[in-house]
């Protein structure tokens, strides 16, 4: 499985994602420069976290216009695997590849902390190595992670099981305190209808080695890797 | 045409002006005067501190670069070097907390990557007045948001630091920012021009009118008019800096440049004259070529602007195009604005005329050095043999009060606003004894800590700073790291006051003594004087940053108890004395001395015992005893435990129980060990002549402390944890 990590100006989790995919998960991985029109033949595109273009406007609002995003859009259209992490998720929302939008965190502060998320849909190409209801521990680090969607959109994504992860407490229970950023329906990660594009606010690449406090993020990378091997 | 009023505006004395005239053989024009004013300011020239800083030990077999460059460099083997430094941004952070702190972060990051290192960690030492005052809260909120905004956007984790509260910082907050980067040992860059004929390139953001005379502002006391100085504070653009970081590291990796210097304090003035002076060359630039974002700027403004995110590069002429290509890739300006020349002159052209024509040595090397008048601080009086303070009625309640005091309380509300995990190296979350980062592709880990105790240094400048350095090293020992180098930020009041100079002299001498004893080279640092507002000075505040190495990251030890039923052992011994403690401050609102005495020989032996025990795998957890004493140390060891394991302690010392629980006697570490390994640890300690006492066991859900058959404390861990955890957020609740 060949992975490509997109580098926007202001991306800052590009190195981390690259490191995990190549050195921890052991897959061929390459960087994709935002100004190019070349996906270098990768099987999966990862949009990493960071502050693309400084995020002085809405997070991800400028990055969606990067030249490479045209190819990424077409790639997704053809069923290519696309994962957006944190700022990458925000870019996917701005691109319209996933529904909804991000608001400021409910406490109006940047939040960097470990959270727990529950696997809601284990039948995706990103989660099939996990179990339904499994609780994963991984960090978040964002200012705008408060998921919002119009009521009819929210209803639709719930009906179609597009919500892949929800913020929960360590025992897997939904509650106000565990939903740290205030997301509607505690949404932490979403997949598109077709199941080939996923966005998530927590950082699986920061939770892929036990020495960093959790290796639960590997559920996602290993799912993506094995999907291709089959 | 240059009169007293102009000199006053430039914060220059008449004698200094006379010296300038004699050095250059004529009267300077206004731009030239501005250049001298900035470069001869206390902030840039260290004219009051130089004599004392020379006493610090700066050499060691692993030191690649000591003081005098943008940052110090230490060799850690395997072809890698650590580049680190600390800087103050106190004055700007008081005037405009958000931008002041943000640009402090931006400045120290540039100091690190200008040397060819990728920044991998930030830490901050922050000091504020009491949070019951709204003004202090708003300063703190702004400072933290500023740090968060800049560091997070840059993708450099803020992995730790310290936050300390005291009345003396009420209108004088201190914001000291530390950054550490990692470089390949043979790819380090310096502020050099190479030979004459090389091209001088301006890279990064455009120049505006912001921050003019920032360095001069930071070299004077503040009065009521200070709020009017807001335009002197620079405005940061972390996105630009992130691009600048990547572009600079790329031209360095490709070997396209000769030398590089960041434009920090005194901007273009400092970068041009320092690069030339250090290389024994001259430099000639044309201001019409400098990218500007405002119309009609004059030479004075362009030369003294402190606009952020700019660098000056020297490159061989045939490489200029390649350098520009890299910067274009990152959407940044890279404009050739001049040449390196022979003859040691800084020549500046503006609209076809010479605007500046000065010998660079006059600007950089010939600034006067002052042996300022000083008054030795009064020696702390020994403590009375019987404590005048009544014993607490309820020791549990007293402990809860201490845990909720903001200096001791949990700082998660602060550090969770910082991205502390980006770059995926952070092994220990902020709050532990020291921050620990693995070094990818090696077995090593780095540990670092920033700390200072201004209450101690206020009461006893010399002894206080020795204790502070000892504590930083003890913190490193607790995680299993041996120190390799130190940096320091010395924050003081007005050096023209003899009592302030006396404090400074004592602190630097004490620091020199302590660094020599611990065999730690000081590779650089920063002095911030004039931390006075409306005539009130901050306590002398020496913030010490020490970096250490852990040979095998798997051996890293953390402060929390691990399992029930393990032995809790005190390394070192409980001693008499309550002076300088957080306990006196919180309970009796007294800053009284003397602070606890320190025996360097014992301290080193305790640290060595802890390190050896960690290396031998004997220890499950280690936490040092500092502010709040033994009781707070025990409580925190429970809090840091994943399952919030409690402890049962039984003390027998012949001491007053308040002193025993809350005294801050030095050279003590609380460790937990498997019962089967107790004997080995005790034997190891004996070889170092370190006393050990088994004081109890881990287990249960309570913090239980008994003394000579009397129950002193019995608190549920959860209740104590809540007091500690909720204290700081409580001040910032939105109703």
Interface residues (C-beta under 8 A of the other chain):
Chain A: X9 X10 X11 X12 X13 X15 X16 X19 X20 X35 X49 X50 X51 X53 X54 X55 X56 X107 X109 X110 X111 X112 X113 X139 X141 X143 X203 X205 X206 X209 X211 X212 X213
Chain B: X145 X148 X149 X152 X153 X154 X155 X237 X238 X239 X240 X242 X243 X329 X330 X331 X412 X415 X416 X417 X418 X419 X420 X421 X422 X423 X424 X426 X427 X429 X438 X440 X553 X554 X734
